[in-house]
Amino acid sequence: MPVQTPSRVPALRNIATRLRIDSVLSTTEAGSGHPSTCCSAAEIMAALFFSEMRYDPRDPANEDNDRFVLSKGHAAPILYAAWAEAGIIRREDLLTLRRLDSDLEGHPTPRLPWVDVATGSLGQGLCAGVGIALNARRIASEYRTYVLLGDGETAEGSVWEAAHVAAHNKLDSLCAITDVNGLGQSQPSVWDHDMDAYASRWTAFGWHAIVVDGHDLPAVLDGLAEARRTKGRPTMLLASTVKGKGISLIEGKSGWHGKPLKKGEELDKALAELKAQVVPEDEPAPAPEKPVGRKRPAPQPARLDPPSYKLGDSVATREAYGTALARIGAADARIVALDADVKNSTFSDRFEQQHPDRFYQSFIAEQVMVGAAMGLAARGAIPFPSTFAAFLARAYDFIRMAAISNTNIKLAGSHAGVSIGEDGPSQMALEDLAMMRAQPNFTVLYPCDAVSTDRLIERAAYHRGPVYMRTSRPKTAVIYGPEETFEIGGLKVLRQSGADVATVIGAGVTVFEALKAYDQLKTEGISIRVVDLYCLQPIDAAALTACAEATKGRLITVEDHYPGGGIGDAVASAVASRGFTVLRLAVPEIPRSGTPEQLLDHYGISARHIVGAVKKP
Amino acid sequence: MPVQTPSRVPALRNIATRLRIDSVLSTTEAGSGHPSTCCSAAEIMAALFFSEMRYDPRDPANEDNDRFVLSKGHAAPILYAAWAEAGIIRREDLLTLRRLDSDLEGHPTPRLPWVDVATGSLGQGLCAGVGIALNARRIASEYRTYVLLGDGETAEGSVWEAAHVAAHNKLDSLCAITDVNGLGQSQPSVWDHDMDAYASRWTAFGWHAIVVDGHDLPAVLDGLAEARRTKGRPTMLLASTVKGKGISLIEGKSGWHGKPLKKGEELDKALAELKAQVVPEDEPAPAPEKPVGRKRPAPQPARLDPPSYKLGDSVATREAYGTALARIGAADARIVALDADVKNSTFSDRFEQQHPDRFYQSFIAEQVMVGAAMGLAARGAIPFPSTFAAFLARAYDFIRMAAISNTNIKLAGSHAGVSIGEDGPSQMALEDLAMMRAQPNFTVLYPCDAVSTDRLIERAAYHRGPVYMRTSRPKTAVIYGPEETFEIGGLKVLRQSGADVATVIGAGVTVFEALKAYDQLKTEGISIRVVDLYCLQPIDAAALTACAEATKGRLITVEDHYPGGGIGDAVASAVASRGFTVLRLAVPEIPRSGTPEQLLDHYGISARHIVGAVKKP
């Protein structure tokens, strides 16, 4: 029961052949790239882009376009070739592949308007696809989401996180295709062409699995049609293919991963072979069908009133986070939240209670939580994925790719540092600031009280680009009035005088240790400047420099974080050209269980240690 | 066909009851912890520790002891209770749970001799279990490996990476148990008690799956016996349980995750209920059966001859890594290597060719690669897991836990930085130094040539603790003679004179840019000191300080890495108390595809930029 009239198949076959030719030409011209990986997917790409998918090639911004994610990002040349075939880019531009002056990079990035998320780190595309499909539901669009995976990458656990969440959410608008060409980079992939092994896994994870010959165009078209008809669960089309298909030199052979054909005989022979595969066409190639779109009102976020906290209230920043998230969710329908089964600890359950339709549960699976957030962000949502900050390490490769995509996600990590106490080091994030700060386009926020948390959530939401907010477990005093303003790239000087002998820079829980140290030192007649560095990146270098100049060039940082890559490094980097001294108080070693107060003191970041550092000659 | 005589079951029942009582008492005394999570696992723990497992309670170092990994690390109190029951620790010590002066932390760590890897970040235990089981094969031991998982954590993709690798390796000495208590932290777990949903997944992944009532001791014993009889594949025992079992107040109830019982009525009533569950014993509780061990010769590593490189040879450090790994593998049988399908790029295939029985293929699954390495290291192997440095980000949570375990793994990451060229940012590690340096007990190595790579591999192998080595894709000149020595914590001053106007500090590919800059500046009559900072952590602060003092206090760092957390920060941190200036040249933004030379220059880390930095007033 093919939906496609048979007469269009020859034209699609010729498109597949042209996609192969273009993939070979562009990689040979570049002198690097993965033509064999492209060739196995040529019929799949032809079927998707010129029969199955509904999109307007002239309007990448159309919210109702079907979406395509190339999870096997190293097949980028055939994606670019499909765009050329669809008239989205000029065919001659394909020959700029991998050049510094071209946006046609080695792996796709969202510098290109048809790319939602950067790929190239395998196993991520399906997670993004989950988010993109969830977004269709959010905006009530009929668009479908297609994700093309390689067989090798289905060894990545993240793929099975996505499998589970997609099935749980009954995402029948999601259709994944695995290009089972049987060859990994360095050796045959583990299941080779055992299609049953693939099918049983996907079925067990709640998907509809279809096995087809990936070079049999009518079979591929039928499979895609069957996927479209399948309701209540996502579909995985398992396409048995041959790597390098169409070129006898490389077809089905190991040792050709990531190798272009050499100019001269290799290339010429391959092109001749491919050209000989052109068949007579019954009908011209079909133009992509346009989506059935609908007008949607532009988002009109309401202005957020100041929070109702009072000075001296005792509120954990993690709790203020949940409250703020629920508040901003009421003001702007684009805000969504994602959890990994810790919503009652991060307080994101406050958002769920008020906005259950925009709250996505990933269960204990941080990679798909972040990956789905990336997909949601790519389609216009403003996602706040949150978990314990320690467990964001599980998703660090996704965070890395989120930076490469410059994606608009707002990560939040709670339970940072030794101040969580008794649960011990496995639950303590002590490297999260380093992780996030290492990504140059990430904004890194670390509020110390409920008011700054609340106000910075709003800043985060409307700052275009990736943001991380670190929150803390213990309750802390509200030290800012509700009308206080906070800026990305700002800091607050909390105490100062003309006689300050040093500047003490804290953030989060250590702000309160610094304030205690201030009080103690004051009784001894010693003045210090106290800074709340609520934004680590971008950092207010000018203000820090001014503080250092006013306090004898002495900066003391204190952080509930390991020394490497955190607040001390950020401050030192900001003032590096000035020759100030930076004394770092940080957690110097792997900590252990204890009470929060014991641990802050034991690891050298309590008020007592700050006093000692100030007095140190 | 139970292997256990029925008469021992009452005694095991009473052990289960005592384990519940101790879990309740210790968490109440601590004021925090997870008694309900312990109670669901009590029969499983009693069956494992007092019937199934063969171990010598007085000899944790016995290589042939059966191994147990508590993947659901928050059930630590019941593990400690089982040790008390077995006479490994004193029962009264259980009441020191979670105290700063106790090794009985909130989640288990290898500070305790019976713990192989720290757990508490869910989804990691089975990966370690794979490595521990692979190690049994390596040392030809009959020991079996048991891993207890929670149901919620099987949403983690890492669990399915382990599932796949265990099945691929036919690890029939591995028996995992899932405590399916149906309740996550914040809500019912996704499959609740749908045991078929679990069984079909494990079966599809190639495991033998057995479903039992986890509170029916004979059934649990039978299941474990069936696992022992199962050959050619690992077994997953799916135990249907009730969270909080045995205590009516909390049994099967949401909202009791991570909450101890309150002293007073809550505790008293629970204890009374539990004590009422004690049954008459037919026979005394069985003592654990001791393992059938055998004497093994102590490892006798051969001394490694200097490598055969000649000055001026052109060899990529990634290639020198593979060569060195194969060399040291020949000298020491404890050396093993793990790959994630990039062995022909990292050159770990050189090790595989010479030592195929000690080479473990994870396919494209970095989490299990690192997790299995942690398990292997815990049992005496010296594992070198390697992949592209960028993809180690995928395993960062494992790396974090490896630091907490102070595990003896030797990570290597190739293809670092923009110097990889055309493949683009998804393949470029630009935050790996920050990642690794953030872990305070990690040694971080970054050799620039083949000789230093070779010699540092030997240093890494015999340094006790976690090590990371960063290697590069491009070929670089051999600049050190084969007899040159390199130390952890060292650096090399490559150029110096009495008239140096600045110290330029590079590592890896930027050493060569610094040397080029030296040559250019020399023609203009300007001298600089050039440092090869081959070890970033620990860092030679004294030598850097001496360099700075000798070069007008001017330090210039140049690194193929983002600015945050890398070489610039490491150097600045090392000299922070001295008031020197540190000028950082680093990749300031998300890069794109291009040739290596173009990219080094475009992103400001080429010789030209170093010359500019030196001349800058």
Chai-1 contact restraints between the chains, C-beta under 6 A:
chainA,res_idxA,chainB,res_idxB,connection_type,confidence,min_distance_angstrom,max_distance_angstrom,comment,restraint_id
A,S32,B,E422,contact,1.0,0.0,6.0,A-B,restraint_1
A,R98,B,E422,contact,1.0,0.0,6.0,A-B,restraint_2
A,R98,B,S593,contact,1.0,0.0,6.0,A-B,restraint_3
A,L100,B,G594,contact,1.0,0.0,6.0,A-B,restraint_4
A,L100,B,Q598,contact,1.0,0.0,6.0,A-B,restraint_5
A,E105,B,G424,contact,1.0,0.0,6.0,A-B,restraint_6
A,E105,B,R592,contact,1.0,0.0,6.0,A-B,restraint_7
A,E105,B,S593,contact,1.0,0.0,6.0,A-B,restraint_8
A,G106,B,E422,contact,1.0,0.0,6.0,A-B,restraint_9
A,G106,B,D423,contact,1.0,0.0,6.0,A-B,restraint_10
A,G106,B,G424,contact,1.0,0.0,6.0,A-B,restraint_11
A,G106,B,S593,contact,1.0,0.0,6.0,A-B,restraint_12
A,H107,B,G424,contact,1.0,0.0,6.0,A-B,restraint_13
A,H107,B,S426,contact,1.0,0.0,6.0,A-B,restraint_14
A,A118,B,S426,contact,1.0,0.0,6.0,A-B,restraint_15
A,G120,B,S426,contact,1.0,0.0,6.0,A-B,restraint_16
A,S121,B,S426,contact,1.0,0.0,6.0,A-B,restraint_17
A,L122,B,I364,contact,1.0,0.0,6.0,A-B,restraint_18
A,G152,B,I364,contact,1.0,0.0,6.0,A-B,restraint_19
A,E153,B,I364,contact,1.0,0.0,6.0,A-B,restraint_20
A,A155,B,H164,contact,1.0,0.0,6.0,A-B,restraint_21
A,A155,B,F363,contact,1.0,0.0,6.0,A-B,restraint_22
A,A155,B,I364,contact,1.0,0.0,6.0,A-B,restraint_23
A,A155,B,A365,contact,1.0,0.0,6.0,A-B,restraint_24
A,E156,B,I364,contact,1.0,0.0,6.0,A-B,restraint_25
A,E156,B,A365,contact,1.0,0.0,6.0,A-B,restraint_26
A,G157,B,G157,contact,1.0,0.0,6.0,A-B,restraint_27
A,G157,B,S158,contact,1.0,0.0,6.0,A-B,restraint_28
A,G157,B,W160,contact,1.0,0.0,6.0,A-B,restraint_29
A,G157,B,E161,contact,1.0,0.0,6.0,A-B,restraint_30
A,G157,B,Q367,contact,1.0,0.0,6.0,A-B,restraint_31
A,S158,B,G157,contact,1.0,0.0,6.0,A-B,restraint_32
A,W160,B,G157,contact,1.0,0.0,6.0,A-B,restraint_33
A,W160,B,W160,contact,1.0,0.0,6.0,A-B,restraint_34
A,E161,B,G157,contact,1.0,0.0,6.0,A-B,restraint_35
A,H164,B,A155,contact,1.0,0.0,6.0,A-B,restraint_36
A,H168,B,V190,contact,1.0,0.0,6.0,A-B,restraint_37
A,G184,B,D341,contact,1.0,0.0,6.0,A-B,restraint_38
A,Q185,B,D341,contact,1.0,0.0,6.0,A-B,restraint_39
A,Q185,B,V342,contact,1.0,0.0,6.0,A-B,restraint_40
A,S186,B,D341,contact,1.0,0.0,6.0,A-B,restraint_41
A,S186,B,K343,contact,1.0,0.0,6.0,A-B,restraint_42
A,S186,B,N344,contact,1.0,0.0,6.0,A-B,restraint_43
A,V190,B,H168,contact,1.0,0.0,6.0,A-B,restraint_44
A,V190,B,F363,contact,1.0,0.0,6.0,A-B,restraint_45
A,S200,B,A204,contact,1.0,0.0,6.0,A-B,restraint_46
A,R201,B,A204,contact,1.0,0.0,6.0,A-B,restraint_47
A,A204,B,S200,contact,1.0,0.0,6.0,A-B,restraint_48
A,A204,B,R201,contact,1.0,0.0,6.0,A-B,restraint_49
A,A204,B,A204,contact,1.0,0.0,6.0,A-B,restraint_50
A,D341,B,G184,contact,1.0,0.0,6.0,A-B,restraint_51
A,D341,B,Q185,contact,1.0,0.0,6.0,A-B,restraint_52
A,D341,B,S186,contact,1.0,0.0,6.0,A-B,restraint_53
A,V342,B,Q185,contact,1.0,0.0,6.0,A-B,restraint_54
A,K343,B,S186,contact,1.0,0.0,6.0,A-B,restraint_55
A,N344,B,S186,contact,1.0,0.0,6.0,A-B,restraint_56
A,F363,B,A155,contact,1.0,0.0,6.0,A-B,restraint_57
A,F363,B,V190,contact,1.0,0.0,6.0,A-B,restraint_58
A,I364,B,L122,contact,1.0,0.0,6.0,A-B,restraint_59
A,I364,B,G152,contact,1.0,0.0,6.0,A-B,restraint_60
A,I364,B,E153,contact,1.0,0.0,6.0,A-B,restraint_61
A,I364,B,A155,contact,1.0,0.0,6.0,A-B,restraint_62
A,I364,B,E156,contact,1.0,0.0,6.0,A-B,restraint_63
A,A365,B,A155,contact,1.0,0.0,6.0,A-B,restraint_64
A,A365,B,E156,contact,1.0,0.0,6.0,A-B,restraint_65
A,Q367,B,G157,contact,1.0,0.0,6.0,A-B,restraint_66
A,A393,B,Y396,contact,1.0,0.0,6.0,A-B,restraint_67
A,A393,B,D397,contact,1.0,0.0,6.0,A-B,restraint_68
A,A393,B,R400,contact,1.0,0.0,6.0,A-B,restraint_69
A,R394,B,D397,contact,1.0,0.0,6.0,A-B,restraint_70
A,Y396,B,A393,contact,1.0,0.0,6.0,A-B,restraint_71
A,Y396,B,Y396,contact,1.0,0.0,6.0,A-B,restraint_72
A,D397,B,A393,contact,1.0,0.0,6.0,A-B,restraint_73
A,D397,B,R394,contact,1.0,0.0,6.0,A-B,restraint_74
A,R400,B,A393,contact,1.0,0.0,6.0,A-B,restraint_75
A,I404,B,P425,contact,1.0,0.0,6.0,A-B,restraint_76
A,I404,B,I590,contact,1.0,0.0,6.0,A-B,restraint_77
A,E422,B,S32,contact,1.0,0.0,6.0,A-B,restraint_78
A,E422,B,R98,contact,1.0,0.0,6.0,A-B,restraint_79
A,E422,B,G106,contact,1.0,0.0,6.0,A-B,restraint_80
A,D423,B,G106,contact,1.0,0.0,6.0,A-B,restraint_81
A,G424,B,E105,contact,1.0,0.0,6.0,A-B,restraint_82
A,G424,B,G106,contact,1.0,0.0,6.0,A-B,restraint_83
A,G424,B,H107,contact,1.0,0.0,6.0,A-B,restraint_84
A,P425,B,I404,contact,1.0,0.0,6.0,A-B,restraint_85
A,S426,B,H107,contact,1.0,0.0,6.0,A-B,restraint_86
A,S426,B,A118,contact,1.0,0.0,6.0,A-B,restraint_87
A,S426,B,G120,contact,1.0,0.0,6.0,A-B,restraint_88
A,S426,B,S121,contact,1.0,0.0,6.0,A-B,restraint_89
A,E431,B,A438,contact,1.0,0.0,6.0,A-B,restraint_90
A,A434,B,A434,contact,1.0,0.0,6.0,A-B,restraint_91
A,A434,B,A438,contact,1.0,0.0,6.0,A-B,restraint_92
A,A434,B,G565,contact,1.0,0.0,6.0,A-B,restraint_93
A,R437,B,G564,contact,1.0,0.0,6.0,A-B,restraint_94
A,A438,B,E431,contact,1.0,0.0,6.0,A-B,restraint_95
A,A438,B,A434,contact,1.0,0.0,6.0,A-B,restraint_96
A,A438,B,Y562,contact,1.0,0.0,6.0,A-B,restraint_97
A,A438,B,G564,contact,1.0,0.0,6.0,A-B,restraint_98
A,A438,B,G565,contact,1.0,0.0,6.0,A-B,restraint_99
A,P440,B,Y562,contact,1.0,0.0,6.0,A-B,restraint_100
A,P440,B,E589,contact,1.0,0.0,6.0,A-B,restraint_101
A,Y562,B,A438,contact,1.0,0.0,6.0,A-B,restraint_102
A,Y562,B,P440,contact,1.0,0.0,6.0,A-B,restraint_103
A,G564,B,R437,contact,1.0,0.0,6.0,A-B,restraint_104
A,G564,B,A438,contact,1.0,0.0,6.0,A-B,restraint_105
A,G565,B,A434,contact,1.0,0.0,6.0,A-B,restraint_106
A,G565,B,A438,contact,1.0,0.0,6.0,A-B,restraint_107
A,G565,B,G565,contact,1.0,0.0,6.0,A-B,restraint_108
A,D569,B,D569,contact,1.0,0.0,6.0,A-B,restraint_109
A,A572,B,A572,contact,1.0,0.0,6.0,A-B,restraint_110
A,A572,B,A576,contact,1.0,0.0,6.0,A-B,restraint_111
A,A576,B,A572,contact,1.0,0.0,6.0,A-B,restraint_112
A,A576,B,V582,contact,1.0,0.0,6.0,A-B,restraint_113
A,S577,B,T581,contact,1.0,0.0,6.0,A-B,restraint_114
A,G579,B,G579,contact,1.0,0.0,6.0,A-B,restraint_115
A,G579,B,T581,contact,1.0,0.0,6.0,A-B,restraint_116
A,T581,B,S577,contact,1.0,0.0,6.0,A-B,restraint_117
A,T581,B,G579,contact,1.0,0.0,6.0,A-B,restraint_118
A,V582,B,A576,contact,1.0,0.0,6.0,A-B,restraint_119
A,E589,B,P440,contact,1.0,0.0,6.0,A-B,restraint_120
A,I590,B,I404,contact,1.0,0.0,6.0,A-B,restraint_121
A,R592,B,E105,contact,1.0,0.0,6.0,A-B,restraint_122
A,S593,B,R98,contact,1.0,0.0,6.0,A-B,restraint_123
A,S593,B,E105,contact,1.0,0.0,6.0,A-B,restraint_124
A,S593,B,G106,contact,1.0,0.0,6.0,A-B,restraint_125
A,G594,B,L100,contact,1.0,0.0,6.0,A-B,restraint_126
A,Q598,B,L100,contact,1.0,0.0,6.0,A-B,restraint_127
